[in-house]
Amino acid sequence: MEFTQEQKLYAEIVQKAWEDTAFKKELIENPIAAIEKFTGKKMNLPEGKTLVVRDQTDESTVYINIPANSQNPVDVELNEEQLEAVAGGMMPLPIITIPWGPIICFPPGTVEF
């Protein structure tokens, strides 16, 4: 499976936060500025959206992320590749599993770099 640029960037940001406490602190306090500084690129968050970073490194705590409940569900037809992935029991993106656990990635089209 090939990762998107956004998924790779997300993994790099998480790795940097694990290794650099000053970066993690900045990422939590001002995520957009920290990410822009880290990438050297301007981050274009859609109008009305907020980026929130939570430190979930405390292994004694279990976190549950409750995503937005879309009031306008969209009828989506899966293409042949997506149908094949579902039929084969593959887990759909944007959740990827890597040695240190699952990573929830930015949904496609929500963040531009």
C-alpha positions in Angstrom: 0.0 0.0 0.0 1.3 3.4 -0.9 0.9 6.3 1.5 -0.3 9.7 0.4 1.9 12.8 1.0 -0.5 13.9 3.8 -0.2 10.5 5.5 3.6 10.6 5.3 3.7 14.2 6.6 1.4 13.2 9.5 3.7 10.4 10.5 6.7 12.7 10.3 5.0 15.2 12.6 4.0 12.6 15.1 7.6 11.2 15.1 9.0 14.7 15.6 6.7 15.3 18.5 7.7 12.0 20.2 11.4 12.9 19.9 11.4 16.7 20.5 9.5 17.9 23.6 9.8 21.6 22.6 8.2 20.8 19.2 5.5 18.8 20.9 4.7 21.7 23.2 4.6 24.2 20.3 2.5 21.7 18.3 -0.1 21.5 21.1 -0.1 25.3 21.7 -0.1 26.5 18.1 -0.4 23.6 15.7 -0.6 25.6 12.4 2.5 27.6 13.2 4.4 24.5 14.4 3.5 22.6 11.2 4.3 25.5 8.9 7.7 25.9 10.7 8.3 22.2 10.4 7.4 21.9 6.7 8.5 25.3 5.6 5.2 25.6 3.8 2.0 27.6 4.4 -0.9 25.5 5.6 -4.3 26.4 4.1 -7.0 25.3 6.5 -10.5 25.7 5.0 -12.5 28.6 6.3 -14.2 27.9 9.6 -12.0 24.9 10.4 -9.8 24.6 13.5 -6.8 22.3 13.9 -6.6 20.8 17.4 -3.7 18.7 18.7 -4.0 16.7 21.9 -1.2 15.0 23.7 -2.2 11.3 23.9 1.1 9.9 25.0 0.0 9.0 28.5 -0.3 5.2 28.2 -2.4 5.0 31.3 -5.2 6.8 29.5 -7.5 5.6 26.7 -8.7 8.2 24.3 -11.8 8.1 22.1 -12.1 10.5 19.2 -15.8 11.2 18.3 -15.8 12.5 14.7 -18.4 14.9 13.4 -21.8 13.5 12.8 -22.6 14.6 9.3 -26.1 15.9 9.0 -26.0 15.6 5.3 -24.8 12.1 4.4 -23.7 11.7 0.9 -24.6 8.8 -1.3 -21.3 7.5 -2.5 -20.7 4.8 -5.0 -17.5 2.8 -4.7 -15.3 2.3 -7.7 -14.1 -1.2 -8.7 -10.8 -0.8 -6.7 -12.7 0.2 -3.6 -15.2 -2.6 -3.9 -12.4 -5.1 -4.3 -10.7 -3.7 -1.2 -13.9 -4.0 0.8 -14.6 -7.5 -0.5 -11.0 -8.5 0.4 -11.5 -7.3 4.0 -8.9 -4.5 3.7 -9.2 -1.6 6.2 -10.1 1.5 4.3 -8.0 4.7 4.5 -7.6 7.1 6.2 -6.6 4.7 9.0 -3.2 3.2 8.6 -1.5 0.8 10.9 2.2 1.1 11.5 4.5 -0.4 14.2 3.5 2.1 16.9 -0.2 1.8 16.3 -3.1 3.2 14.2 -2.8 6.7 12.9 -5.9 8.7 11.9 -4.9 10.9 9.0 -6.2 14.1 7.7 -9.3 13.3 5.6 -8.5 13.9 1.9 -9.1 17.5 0.8 -9.3 18.9 4.3 -5.8 20.3 4.5 -3.6 21.7 1.8 0.2 22.2 1.9 
